[in-house]
Amino acid sequence: MTYESRSEATAAPAATENPAALSRRAYGRVAVLLDPVAEKAAGATEPEAPAQSTIPIIEALDALGYEPEVLPLQADVPHEWIERLRSGEFRVAFNLCESVRGSPAAEHLAAAAVELLDLPMTGACSATLLHCLNKDRVAAVLRAHGFAVPDWKLVRRDDPVPTDWDRFPAIVKPAAQDGSNGIHANSVARSPSELADAVERLREKWGSLVIQQFVEGREINLAIVGNQLLPPAEIDFSDLPDDVPPIVSFTAKWVSGSPEDLGTRPICPAPLPAEQAEELQRLAARVWTLMEGSGYGRVDVRLSADGTPYIIDVNPNADLSRDAGLARQAWVAGWSYEELIGKIVEEALARHDGSSSASTGWFILPAVRGVGGST
């Protein structure tokens, strides 16, 4: 595996429409795959992470000269959805299915269907999506290969509350969710009684949980697109209320204007020495390779007091909303949003036809501008 720094990256303008309508049919049809149940649930009363907006992605594909067509996955008639995908003469599938029937546990099935059709697909393969969803399995694989991960314990729905856990503070998370679902200020426990309360409260809704040693340190987000390592970002927790732990909770991520949202400010590029930033980018590349990541994703780490980077999350097919972290890091690297979407499609096509640039090694992209924002 080789690494290179790419200093020629410059700020790129947003894509503009060509007078000839960008030859909208020239680059082919793109099937935009999504789960309609998750889309509908985004507006429901029960607070869960909303499905990412497909509109900016469709607009970007259109501006780039592709012909996007939305294909909602109707899980009650999957054969019809597969037939539309098979017969639609699509050049590539842009996979935005983060669930099937609203269940993240079935996310990999949509990708598997595309793979059976041998159609180029953006993002990670079905196996990676399946493996990375389960936090305890990811931790086990990473630790077995020598990566630093916080100590953890899996607690299934019917398991008794563990009384032998003694690594405090600890954080309790749903074992197979993303988008900060189930993670709130009271998910961080500093005593056995707080731990028992968190486990009992969370498993009624979320089932299996992971208890994880909480690393009280800096949180760094490391983003990957193809074989390019984007500038690291850091979450600044300094403005959180005193009684709120330094985490990106559900409220911080999804309740705009809340004290937790305003108190978790992303800074990109992260204020790190250049050598340390590059070491973390290389670490993310090794983790991504181990998990057989492809397309685009994010690796999140916490830096302990002694500087050890602990892997706390591996997130394939990270949120592509315009204001999400991956798009922010791409912008800091000099890409417009349209360029980011275009690179993701181009990587999928190259990977499918065997001309992917992954074999040339990793490219570390420098920051050409900086930005803060909301989580």
C-alpha positions in Angstrom: 0.0 0.0 0.0 1.4 3.4 -1.0 0.5 6.9 0.1 1.0 10.2 -1.8 0.1 13.8 -1.0 -1.7 15.6 -3.8 -0.7 19.2 -3.5 -2.3 20.3 -6.8 -5.8 20.1 -5.5 -7.5 23.5 -5.9 -10.9 24.9 -5.1 -13.2 23.8 -7.9 -16.3 25.6 -9.1 -19.8 24.1 -8.9 -21.0 22.4 -12.0 -23.1 24.6 -14.3 -25.6 23.7 -16.9 -24.4 23.4 -20.5 -26.4 25.3 -23.2 -27.0 21.9 -24.8 -28.6 20.7 -21.5 -25.3 19.0 -20.7 -26.3 16.3 -23.2 -28.4 14.8 -20.4 -28.6 11.4 -22.1 -24.9 11.3 -23.0 -23.7 9.8 -19.7 -26.4 7.3 -19.3 -29.3 6.5 -16.9 -28.7 6.3 -13.2 -31.0 4.3 -10.9 -31.3 6.2 -7.6 -32.2 3.5 -5.1 -34.0 4.4 -1.8 -36.2 2.9 0.8 -39.6 4.6 0.7 -40.5 3.4 4.2 -37.4 5.2 5.6 -38.3 8.3 3.6 -41.8 8.3 5.1 -40.5 7.5 8.6 -38.4 10.7 8.5 -41.5 12.7 9.2 -43.0 10.4 11.8 -43.4 11.4 15.5 -41.0 8.7 16.8 -37.6 10.3 16.6 -35.2 8.3 14.4 -32.5 9.5 12.0 -34.2 10.7 8.8 -33.3 9.3 5.5 -30.8 11.5 3.7 -32.3 13.8 1.1 -32.2 12.5 -2.4 -33.0 15.8 -4.0 -29.5 17.3 -4.0 -28.0 14.1 -5.3 -30.6 13.9 -8.1 -29.9 17.6 -9.0 -26.2 17.0 -9.0 -26.5 13.9 -11.3 -28.7 15.9 -13.6 -26.2 18.8 -13.7 -23.4 16.4 -14.4 -25.2 15.1 -17.5 -26.7 11.9 -16.2 -30.3 10.9 -16.4 -31.3 10.0 -12.8 -34.4 7.9 -12.1 -35.7 7.2 -8.6 -36.4 3.5 -7.9 -38.1 3.1 -4.5 -37.5 -0.4 -3.2 -41.0 -1.8 -2.8 -40.2 -4.7 -0.5 -43.6 -6.3 -0.8 -43.0 -6.8 -4.5 -39.2 -7.0 -4.8 -39.4 -8.9 -8.1 -41.0 -5.8 -9.7 -38.2 -3.6 -8.4 -35.6 -6.0 -9.6 -37.2 -6.2 -13.0 -37.2 -2.4 -13.3 -33.6 -2.3 -12.3 -32.7 -5.2 -14.8 -34.6 -3.8 -17.8 -34.0 -0.1 -17.3 -30.8 0.1 -19.3 -29.1 1.8 -16.4 -25.5 2.6 -16.6 -25.1 2.6 -12.8 -27.1 2.3 -9.6 -26.7 5.1 -7.0 -27.4 3.2 -3.8 -29.1 5.3 -1.1 -30.9 2.4 0.5 -29.8 2.6 4.1 -32.6 0.2 5.1 -35.3 -2.1 3.7 -38.8 -1.6 5.0 -37.2 0.9 7.4 -34.9 -1.8 8.9 -31.2 -1.0 8.8 -30.5 -4.7 9.5 -31.6 -5.4 5.9 -29.6 -2.6 4.3 -27.2 -5.1 2.6 -30.0 -6.8 0.7 -30.6 -4.0 -1.7 -26.9 -3.9 -2.5 -26.9 -7.7 -2.9 -29.7 -7.5 -5.5 -27.7 -5.0 -7.5 -24.7 -7.3 -7.3 -26.7 -10.2 -8.6 -27.6 -8.1 -11.6 -23.9 -7.3 -12.2 -24.8 -3.6 -12.4 -22.2 -1.0 -11.3 -23.1 0.4 -7.9 -21.9 3.3 -5.9 -20.6 2.8 -2.4 -19.8 -0.4 -0.5 -20.6 -4.0 -1.4 -23.3 -5.9 0.5 -20.8 -7.8 2.6 -19.2 -4.7 3.9 -22.6 -3.1 4.7 -23.6 -6.1 6.6 -20.4 -6.4 8.6 -20.0 -2.7 9.5 -23.6 -2.4 10.8 -22.8 -4.6 13.8 -20.6 -2.6 16.1 -19.5 -5.5 18.3 -18.3 -7.5 15.2 -16.4 -4.5 13.8 -14.7 -4.0 17.2 -13.8 -7.7 17.3 -12.3 -7.7 13.8 -10.4 -4.5 14.4 -8.9 -5.7 17.7 -7.9 -9.0 16.2 -5.9 -7.1 13.6 -4.1 -4.9 16.1 -6.2 -1.7 16.0 -7.0 0.1 19.1 -10.7 -0.1 20.0 -12.4 0.8 23.3 -13.3 -2.2 25.4 -16.9 -3.4 24.8 -19.5 -5.9 25.8 -22.6 -7.0 23.8 -25.9 -7.2 25.7 -28.7 -8.9 23.9 -32.3 -8.0 24.6 -32.9 -10.8 27.1 -29.5 -10.7 28.8 -29.4 -9.5 32.4 -27.9 -6.1 33.0 -24.1 -6.8 33.4 -22.8 -6.4 36.9 -19.2 -7.1 36.1 -18.6 -4.1 33.9 -16.1 -1.8 35.6 -14.8 0.5 32.9 -16.3 3.9 33.5 -17.3 6.1 32.0 -19.1 3.9 29.5 -21.4 4.6 26.6 -24.4 2.4 25.7 -25.4 2.2 22.0 -27.7 0.1 19.9 -25.6 -2.7 18.4 -26.9 -2.3 14.9 -27.9 1.2 14.1 -26.4 4.3 12.7 -27.2 8.0 12.4 -26.8 8.3 16.2 -30.1 6.5 16.7 -30.5 5.7 20.4 -27.6 7.8 21.5 -28.5 10.6 24.0 -26.8 12.5 26.8 -27.9 9.9 29.3 -26.3 7.1 27.2 -23.0 7.9 28.9 -22.9 6.2 32.3 -20.4 7.0 35.0 -21.6 4.4 37.6 -23.1 0.9 37.7 -26.5 2.3 38.5 -26.4 4.8 35.5 -25.3 1.9 33.3 -28.2 -0.3 34.4 -30.6 2.6 33.8 -29.2 3.2 30.3 -29.4 -0.5 29.3 -33.0 -1.0 30.5 -34.1 2.2 28.8 -32.5 1.5 25.5 -33.0 -2.2 24.8 -36.8 -2.0 25.0 -36.7 -0.1 21.7 -33.4 -1.1 20.1 -32.9 -4.7 21.2 -29.2 -5.7 21.4 -26.9 -3.1 22.8 -23.1 -2.5 23.0 -21.6 -1.2 26.2 -18.3 0.5 25.2 -15.6 2.2 27.3 -16.0 5.9 26.7 -12.9 7.6 25.5 -12.9 11.2 26.8 -10.8 12.9 24.1 -10.9 14.6 20.8 -13.2 13.2 18.1 -11.8 13.1 14.6 -13.7 12.2 11.4 -11.7 10.7 8.5 -13.5 10.5 5.1 -12.6 8.4 2.1 -13.8 8.6 -1.5 -12.4 5.9 -3.8 -8.6 5.9 -3.1 -8.6 9.5 -1.9 -8.3 10.5 1.8 -10.0 13.7 2.5 -8.8 16.3 5.1 -9.7 15.2 8.7 -12.5 17.1 10.6 -12.8 17.5 14.3 -15.9 17.9 16.5 -15.5 20.8 18.8 -17.4 20.1 22.0 -16.3 23.2 23.9 -19.7 24.9 23.8 -21.8 22.0 25.1 -23.7 22.6 28.3 -21.8 21.5 31.3 -24.2 18.6 32.1 -24.0 17.2 28.5 -21.2 14.7 27.7 -19.0 15.4 24.7 -20.7 13.1 22.2 -22.5 13.6 18.9 -25.9 12.5 20.2 -29.2 12.1 18.2 -30.2 15.6 19.3 -26.9 17.1 18.3 -27.1 15.5 14.9 -30.8 16.0 14.0 -32.4 18.7 16.2 -31.2 21.9 14.5 -30.6 24.8 16.9 -30.7 22.7 20.0 -28.0 23.3 22.6 -26.4 20.0 21.7 -26.4 20.9 18.0 -24.9 24.3 18.7 -22.4 22.7 21.0 -21.0 20.2 18.6 -19.3 22.3 16.0 -17.3 20.6 13.2 -14.0 22.1 12.3 -12.4 21.2 9.0 -9.6 20.8 8.5 -9.0 19.5 12.1 -6.4 21.6 13.9 -3.8 18.8 14.0 -0.1 18.9 13.2 0.4 17.9 9.6 2.2 14.7 10.5 -0.5 13.6 12.9 -3.2 14.4 10.4 -1.5 12.2 7.8 -1.0 9.4 10.3 -4.7 9.4 11.1 -5.6 9.4 7.3 -3.3 6.4 6.8 -4.9 4.7 9.8 -8.3 5.2 8.2 -7.1 3.7 5.0 -5.8 0.6 6.8 -9.1 0.2 8.6 -11.1 0.7 5.4 -9.0 -1.8 3.6 -9.5 -4.4 6.4 -13.2 -4.0 6.2 -13.1 -4.2 2.4 -14.6 -0.8 2.1 -15.2 0.6 -1.4 -16.8 3.7 -2.8 -17.0 6.2 0.0 -17.2 6.2 3.8 -16.0 7.5 7.1 -13.9 6.2 9.9 -14.3 8.0 13.3 -11.7 8.0 16.0 -11.2 9.3 19.5 -7.8 10.5 20.7 -7.1 9.4 24.3 -5.1 11.5 26.7 -1.9 9.8 25.6 -2.8 10.4 21.9 -3.8 6.8 21.0 -6.4 6.9 18.2 -9.3 4.5 19.2 -11.6 3.5 16.3 -15.2 4.1 17.4 -17.0 3.7 14.1 -16.6 2.5 10.5 -19.4 4.0 8.4 -19.6 2.9 4.7 -22.0 4.9 2.5 -21.8 7.9 4.8 -24.5 10.5 4.6 -24.2 12.5 1.4 -26.4 15.5 2.3 -25.0 18.8 1.3 -24.4 19.8 4.9 -23.2 16.5 6.1 -19.6 15.8 7.2 -18.4 14.0 4.1 -19.5 16.8 1.7 -17.9 19.3 4.0 -14.6 17.5 3.9 -14.8 17.2 0.2 -15.4 21.0 -0.1 -12.4 21.6 2.1 -10.4 19.4 -0.3 -11.5 21.7 -3.2 -14.4 19.8 -4.6 -17.8 21.2 -5.3 -20.8 19.1 -4.3 -21.4 18.1 -7.9 -17.8 17.0 -8.2 -18.2 14.8 -5.1 -21.2 13.1 -6.6 -19.5 12.7 -9.9 -16.4 11.2 -8.4 -18.5 8.6 -6.5 -20.2 7.6 -9.8 -17.0 7.5 -11.7 -15.4 5.3 -9.0 -18.3 2.9 -9.2 -18.0 2.6 -12.9 -14.2 2.1 -12.8 -14.4 -0.5 -10.1 -17.0 -2.5 -12.0 -15.0 -2.6 -15.2 -11.7 -3.3 -13.4 -10.0 0.0 -14.1 -10.2 1.3 -10.6 -7.3 3.5 -9.4 -7.3 1.7 -6.0 -4.2 -0.3 -7.1 -2.2 2.9 -7.5 -2.3 3.5 -3.8 -3.9 6.1 -1.6 -3.8 9.9 -2.2 -3.8 12.2 0.8 -5.7 15.3 -0.2 -4.6 18.6 1.4 -7.0 21.2 2.7 -7.4 24.2 0.3 -9.9 26.0 2.5 -11.5 25.6 5.9 -15.0 25.6 7.2 -17.1 25.2 10.4 -20.8 24.3 10.5 -23.4 22.2 12.2 -23.4 18.4 12.7 
